[in-house]
Amino acid sequence: MSPASAASRGCFITGTDTDAGKTTVTAALLRALLEYGLESDPANSFEARAIKPVQTGCEPGEDANPAAPDVKRYSEALRGLSLPDAAQPRASALRCFRPACSPHLAAQAAGEHLDARELALACRAEVCKANFTLIEGAGGAHVPLNDEEDMLDLMAALDFPVLLVVSNKLGCINHALLTLDALAARGLRGAGMILCRTVPDRAGEEILRADNAAVLARKGAERGFPVLAELPFLPDLDAPSSEERERAWARLSALLRDAARHMICSCSGEIAKQSLAADELLAFDRDHIWHPYAPAAPGPKVWEAVSAAGARIRLRDGREVVDGMSSWWCAALGYRRPELIRALTEQAARMPHVMFGGLTHQPAVTLAEKLLALAPAGLNNVFFADSGSISVEAAIKMALQYWQAAGKPGKTRLAALRGAYHGDTCGAMSVCDPVTGMHHLFSGILPRQLFLERPSCRFDQAFEPASFAQTEQTLRREAATLAALIVEPVVQGAGGMWFYHPEYLRRLRAVCDEAGILLIADEIATGFGRTGKLFASEWAEISPDIMCLGKALTGGTMTLSAVLTSHRVADAISRPKAEGLPGAFMHGPTFMGSPLACAVARAAVDALLASAWQEHVARLERRLAEGLAPCRNIPGVRDVRALGAIGVVETEHPVNTEKMQDFFVRQGVWIRPFNRTVYVMPPFITPDADADLLTRSICLAFAQGMHL
Ligand SMILES: *Cc1c(COP(=O)(O)O)cnc(C)c1O
């Protein structure tokens, strides 16, 4: 590969500790990269730069701007190089502070705030200016940026490969491997390790240093951090004579030549190594892998996602798209949350899974305790299942077993609302909307359920009692055969993104009580704050007999669902065996109560409760409502509505999902329209500017008639 053709690349440089030799290595690497470019590309179009996102210990400089000591050293290392455009700055510091201390303290003293995401954006803007950019962190991996974030958060937000500088001395194996563990725990890729010497050799230490090098070479290679170079101690770097200094830098640079070449070839901003080329991957996918509701081959157009952080997803080509979908309601807290990753890796390291038959464990017990404490009053028992659909299956079976135990085995049917969506397995499908659901395809296997009118009374209008009359009558008439009524409280999701009046739900609860029908609340989409209440049932101040949770339960990290039931239901099912009855609930998935999933869910629930989710959801509701309002007057648009962190534009006719999605990706947003709705339910942490980009893109799509 000719370096001249290289796109913008770079790596983040961190050390095992403060004073591990990072700045010297960065400076010498900068020289090595430029020399390599000069040699291999006589046209001299290859540029390398070094940047210091946060520089502390600055002195006032000549022009009254603070002079950054590390930037001085980078420039010093380039002395004597005959670069084509010598005046061009090849080193800079982005945020400078006077005190020589940790970034968080220095910023605090200056009355300023450092933010990992903002720093990463500033770094990215710099990276475009050269073919290869070295980004030198401050101190080691866990050095704080502010009260919450540290250097690892900056590295994760940047998502560049990381080069670890190790000072080769007593204790360095421990420090280096702990740092590699911390980097791996955040999903950071390795550029490599460079071993250096920051103090003069002492007699008798050769064996120790050689052993350090051998151990780190082996363990580093295993972890994707090969040792790229071992540097000697060079006191001449600080010699009084500038010729001696120049010679020392040239020598160091020569020792880093191979490392520089390796980094140019292997460090890209995207995950490329070991994986298929982008087009091969997409071709294999198109020919062999099913996607949701899609033909097998050729499959639909898809994009390759390589990482995600905060409210954004990164695509293979380096583009970031603002996520409007929370990955189908799940990633409500945003992606790559350190506390969720920590919960996952800690549990994975201890006990990813054991069977739940005959065994229990802390993650399941703690999560169950939390869920019952948060859920509407009266729910008392928890059944853990694998996915939303399976939790609906379990809920249906519970309702049937309840009535068998209660001596009314004739109550076997379910009532559901038109416009509902409850999942894709057979029991769940049977209670989905009979028209937009898949009933005509599977009529041979689906039980016939009872469908009630879709609640016509809007969330944002006065309740119209007449709208409930028909439903009430039907429920009372059919009660003898009805085991349960299943509803999505207040917000009907995938079946049309419809928001109905809480009074309707309150009356459903009352009629179910009077007529002897269990009420199942499917809170899989609405649970955990999405509608502005922790659970949407709270809008009507009701408690269901059975409640299904899923989706955001694990903060979008993995699949898990839970079915919560009242004492009455659980007790009846569990009553000692009567004629032909098991006295037990007859369901037990292999991965029931998965410790891994429960540990992550516990962390996700804690993170949600510790966050200002109510303010975020209220803020997003205002933003989405205002941002989408201009769509109201566009021909072909039937309705515009927002509730909680959900914004919807409903059209007269189904839209072309693929065409619109393609348009949205080009606008830098991830929105997947469905049927007659173009909707967003972004992560709660989505900043205002990103929420506005979502709504602006939707408005633009409609203004251009993409929906027609
Ligand atoms: C997504 C969803 C389901 C199904 O959950 P899966 O995890 O996809 O099986 C059920 N009910 C509602 C309301 C949903 O939004």
Ligand as a Chemical Component Dictionary entry (heavy atoms), coordinates in Angstrom:
data_LIG
# 
_chem_comp.id                   LIG 
_chem_comp.type                 NON-POLYMER 
_chem_comp.pdbx_formal_charge   0 
_chem_comp.three_letter_code    LIG 
# 
loop_
_chem_comp_atom.comp_id 
_chem_comp_atom.atom_id 
_chem_comp_atom.alt_atom_id 
_chem_comp_atom.type_symbol 
_chem_comp_atom.charge 
_chem_comp_atom.model_Cartn_x 
_chem_comp_atom.model_Cartn_y 
_chem_comp_atom.model_Cartn_z 
_chem_comp_atom.pdbx_ordinal 
LIG C1 C1 C 0 -41.138 -6.538  20.570 1  
LIG C2 C2 C 0 -42.377 -6.859  21.255 2  
LIG C3 C3 C 0 -42.708 -8.187  21.578 3  
LIG C4 C4 C 0 -41.841 -9.348  21.179 4  
LIG O1 O1 O 0 -40.566 -9.315  21.791 5  
LIG P1 P1 P 0 -39.376 -10.153 21.134 6  
LIG O2 O2 O 0 -38.244 -9.981  22.087 7  
LIG O3 O3 O 0 -39.125 -9.537  19.796 8  
LIG O4 O4 O 0 -39.814 -11.548 21.005 9  
LIG C5 C5 C 0 -43.874 -8.407  22.245 10 
LIG N1 N1 N 0 -44.689 -7.396  22.585 11 
LIG C6 C6 C 0 -44.402 -6.105  22.313 12 
LIG C7 C7 C 0 -45.326 -5.012  22.730 13 
LIG C8 C8 C 0 -43.241 -5.791  21.617 14 
LIG O5 O5 O 0 -42.966 -4.523  21.299 15 
# 
loop_
_chem_comp_bond.comp_id 
_chem_comp_bond.atom_id_1 
_chem_comp_bond.atom_id_2 
_chem_comp_bond.value_order 
_chem_comp_bond.pdbx_ordinal 
LIG C1 C2 SING 1  
LIG C2 C3 SING 2  
LIG C2 C8 DOUB 3  
LIG C3 C4 SING 4  
LIG C3 C5 DOUB 5  
LIG C4 O1 SING 6  
LIG O1 P1 SING 7  
LIG P1 O2 DOUB 8  
LIG P1 O3 SING 9  
LIG P1 O4 SING 10 
LIG C5 N1 SING 11 
LIG N1 C6 DOUB 12 
LIG C6 C7 SING 13 
LIG C6 C8 SING 14 
LIG C8 O5 SING 15 
# 
